[in-house]
Amino acid sequence: MGQGEKEEINIIESGGNYGWNILEGTSCYNAQNCEETGIIAPVFEYGHDNNDKSVTGGYVYRGALNPTLSGYYIYGDFISGRIWALDNVSGATVANELLFETGLNIASFGTDESNEIYICSFDGNIYKLVPQEENLP
């Protein structure tokens, strides 16, 4: 396995060691040295199946429009345009739910003063994360 097989999500700590340049997610890719002492493992990782190839980090949802997502980490994939909600409780991943298949090249996420989440896309638009039933025709 070489670098470029997995995407990972980490909870960042100041001065933390996340395994660069010997790990890719939780997998060793540097056969010369795969010493994992002191390395902080990702809270979640995914492979490059289904055209998912470039994680775009997001935000923990704290808004009011989507109460079922409260406390979930909302993130996407730049290549596939998928958006997920990751529930991470006390370091144990309990759920990773696909929310949308947008087809967008997701460049970034942002929040407003009400903690609602916005998706920035390479199509030049900014989209607001709204409950799924509002997306129905």
N, C-alpha and C positions, 0 to 999 in steps of 0.2 A: 504494500500500500504506500502510495506516495502522497505528499501534500497536494490537496486538491480533491480529496475524496469525501470530506465531511465538513459540515458547518456546525458551529457551536455557540451556545449562549452561556455567558458567565455572569456571576455576580461579582462586581469589581470591588476589590479591597486595595487601599493605597499600598503600593509596593508589592502587591501580590504577584506570584509566579504562576502563569497559566500554561506553561509547558512549551512556549516558543523557544527554541526551534526543534524540539525532539518529539513532541506529540501533536497529533491532529485529532482534536476531540479527546477521546480516551485511548486512542490507538497510537502505537509507536510508529513513526515513519523514518526515524534516524536509526538505522540498524547498528551504527557504530556505538551509540550511547543512548540507552532508554531508561536512564535513572529517573525515577518519579518522586524521589524524596523531596518534600517541601512544595510539590506542585499542587495547585488548587484545581480540582476537576471541574469541568463544565456542569451546569445544572441540567443541560439538555443538549443533545446533538442529533443531527439528522444527516443522512447520506444524500447523494446526488441522484437519487431515483426520481422519476416523474418530472425531470427538468428543474428540480429544486437545486440551485447551485450557488447562491450568494445571499446569505442572511442579511437582512436590513433590520437593525435593532429598533426597538420601539420604546414603549412606556408601560408602566403598570397603570391599569385603568382605575381612575378615581372619580370619574364623572357620574352624572345622574341619568343620562339617556339610556344607558345599557346596564341596568342594575345586576343582571345575571353575570356580567363580566367584571364586577367589582373585585379588585385585587389580582386580576389576571394580567400577565405580561403580554401585551399585544405586539406582535412583530410580523415581519413579512419576508418574502424572498424576491430579490430584485429580478431574477430571470423568469421565474414561473408566475409571479404576481399573486401568489397565494398569501393570505393573511391568516394567522393563527392566534389563539389565546392559550397561553401556557400557565397552568396553575402549579405553583411550586410552594409547598408548605413545609417549613422546617427542613429544607434541603432535600426533600423527597418529592420527585415529580409525580403528581397524581393525575394530571390530565393535560393533553395537548390537543386542542380541538380546532379543526379547520373551520374558519369563519366564512371566508370568501375566496373565490377563484376569480381575481379581477382581470388578469391578463395585462396588468400595468407593470411597467418597470418602476418599482417602488424605490425611490431614492432616499427618503427620510420620513420620519413621523414627527409630529409636533402636538402641542396641547394649547388650549386657550385658557382664559381666566376661570372657566368653569370646569377645568380638567377634562374636557372632551378631547378626543384624539382626532387628529387630521393626518391624512396620507398625502405625501408629496410625490408626484409622479413625473417621469421624464416626458410625459405628453404635455407638460406645461401647466397642468391643473393641480389643484389642491382639493382633496375629497374629505368630507367629514364622515367619521365612523358613526353610523346610525343603526338602530335595531334592524335585524334582518327583515322583519315583516314590512318595514318601510321601503325596502328595495324591490318589493313585488309589484308587478304591473297592475 
